[in-house]
Amino acid sequence: MALLQYVSTAIISDIATVQMGYSFRSRLEASENGNIAVIQMKDLLDDNSVDFSGLMRIDMHNLKEQHFVRRGDLVFRSRGQVNTSAVIRDNPGKSVIAAPLLRIRITNFKNVLPEYLNWYISQADAQRYLTSVQAGTSVNMIRSKELEEMPVHLPSLKMQNNIVELAALSAGERMILSALAEKRGRYISVLLMQLAKEDQNDETS
């Protein structure tokens, strides 16, 4: 019960702004030396981070500062069966996100860490809310207004940081266990194949 006194509840619009990604009017044309990098759905990784190594670059010179992303911004998957987010951990340079992705930018750093909000969005409480407000038929979609109204439980910053660190450790453990299971499976397959061949050789000898 002692921890509960530090927990408050807010909605996303209390702690952040939500903005639709840039709507390009035509098909993106890649330019090797383009001045702008574009974050698309494919650039969001399974660990809920953004992969900047393969961003498409384009030539575009009429973008306003409000369109650019910055470190600590969240990129939200507003369309599809999975509605989670990815946090921008590094300096993105001159980068924009493409619609239908949404950008979440923390405005109240005294009460919330970007990494915590990024973690929270993928948790069961948030996912139940997002599922309840999905719009569309063949393609489910979360509108920015609905995302702004999503409730968020906010423990102290210290507790948020602890949660983020523990979640990272847990994710790392799952990756190690998954790799071990895969190697064990390959090893067992090799052994079983050897047994199959040896048994066949015994029958023919």
Secondary structure, 3 states (H helix, E strand, C coil): CHHHHHCEEEEHHHHEEEEECECCCCCCCCCCCCCEEEECHHHECCCCEECCCCCEEECCCCCCHHHECCCCCEEECCECCCCCEEECCCCCCCEEEECCCEEEEECCCCCCCHHHHHHHHCCHHHHHHHHHHCECCCCCECCHHHHHCCEEEECCHHHHHHHHHHHHHHHHHHHHHHHHHHHHHHHHHHHHHHHHHHHHHHHHC
